[in-house]
Amino acid sequence: MYAQIVKTDGTGVKALEEMTPEERAFQERIDADQKIEPKEWMPEGYRKTLVRQISQHAHSELVGQLPEGNWITRAPTLERKAILLAKVQDEAGHGLYLYCAAETLGISRDEMFEQLHSGKAKYSSIFNYPTLTWADIGAVGWLVDGAAIMNQVPLQRTSYGPYARAMVRICKEESFHQRQGFHIMMKMASGSEAQKRMAQDALNRFWYPSLMMFGPSDKDSVHSAQSMAWKIKINTNDELRQKFVDQTVPQAKYLGLTVPDEAVQWNEEKGGHDFSEPDWDEFFSVLAGNGPCNKERLQARVDAWDGGEWFRDGLMANAAKNKNTSEEAA
Ligand code: BYC
C-alpha cells in the first residue's frame, strides 16, 4: 500500500511508475520483507533517514545515562546501586551497538558526535526532564523504558539488517530495565505515606513526557509515511502511543497510583483507552532546546568529549606506534 508514495530522493513523493528500475527493485525487496544489508544499493533518502534515526537513537542512549547516573551515588541500598549501575552501563552498550549500525551507512562516529554537540542531531525529549527523587528512577524504568520497548520491539523487524539485529539485544535488556523500574515503584507505592506520595508525584511528572517519546501526532509527523514505506518504521507514532497507554493504565491501577489525566477511561468501541494528548507546544519547545535540562545535558556530553581528548589522542598514538612496529617487522 505504501509503494504508491515512496520518495527516493528525500524531497518529494514518487509514484511506483516514476521509479527507476533500481528504485523499484529496492521497493519490491522491502515489500517482500527482505533485509537490506550495508553494501547493497539503497536510495540516498533511505540511507539518510536511517542515519538520522539510528544516530538520534544512539545519542538518546548516551544522554539517557545522565538522569539516572545522577542517582547512582544516592541509591537507597547497595543492591539498588548495583542494579542501577548495571542498567546505566547497558545504556552505554546500546549506544555503541547503534553507533556501529549507523557507521555501516558511511557516517563516522566523530561526525555523529559533532552533530550531537552542535545541536544538529536530536536526542529523545524525555531526557531533558530532571530526576528529582528516587521514585523518579522507578518512573524512568517503568515508563521511559516501557515506552522505549513499545517503540523498539517492532524495530526488531525494521528493514535495515544491522539496525534490526542491534534491536534484538537492546530489547532484551530494556525488558530487564522496565521490570527493575516497576519493582522500585511497587516498593515505593506499598511503602510509607511519604513514599507513596513520591511515587505518585513521579508518575505525575513523567506521564506526559513519556507519551511525547513516541513523537508528534501522526498528522504532524514529517517522516512517518516515507519511513513506513521503507519499513524503517513499522508503526505510526499514534499507534504506539495508544498501545503504551493501554499497557500502562492497568499497571498504574495495580500500583494503586492514579494516571494524571481525568480523561483516561476504557473505550469499548475503539478497544483502547481514551486519553488526553500531551501539550505539543511544550514538546516542540523542548525540541527547540528550551526544556528544563537541555543545556545541562548537552554540556555534560560536550564536557565528556573534551575531557576524553587526551585519552583518544593516546589511543591513536599507540595505534600508530603499533602499526609502525609491525610494518618494520614485516
Ligand atoms: N524527542 O516525523 P517524526 C531509550 C523529532 S530512548 C526528540 O515523527 P520520526 C532509552 C524527529 O526526530 C528512546 N525528537 O520523526 C535510553 C523529527 O525531527 P528531525 C530513543 C523527536 O523519526 C536510555 C521530528 O521530531 N528511541 O531508548 O519518523 C534510558 C518529527 O518527528 C521526538 C528512539 O530513538 C522525541 N521524542 O519518528 C531509557 C527510537 N519525536 O529528525 C530509555 C527510534 C520526534 O527531522 N526512533 N522527534 O530533526 C524512532 O522510532 C523515531 O525516530 C521517533 C520519531 C518515533 C522517535
Boltz pocket constraint, residues with backbone or C-beta under 6 A from the ligand:
constraints:
  - pocket:
      binder: B
      contacts: [[A, 52], [A, 53], [A, 56], [A, 57], [A, 58], [A, 60], [A, 61], [A, 64], [A, 65], [A, 91], [A, 120], [A, 122], [A, 123], [A, 124], [A, 125], [A, 126], [A, 140], [A, 144], [A, 145], [A, 148], [A, 151], [A, 212], [A, 213], [A, 214], [A, 215], [A, 216], [A, 220], [A, 221], [A, 222], [A, 223], [A, 224], [A, 227], [A, 233], [A, 237], [A, 287]]
      max_distance: 6.0
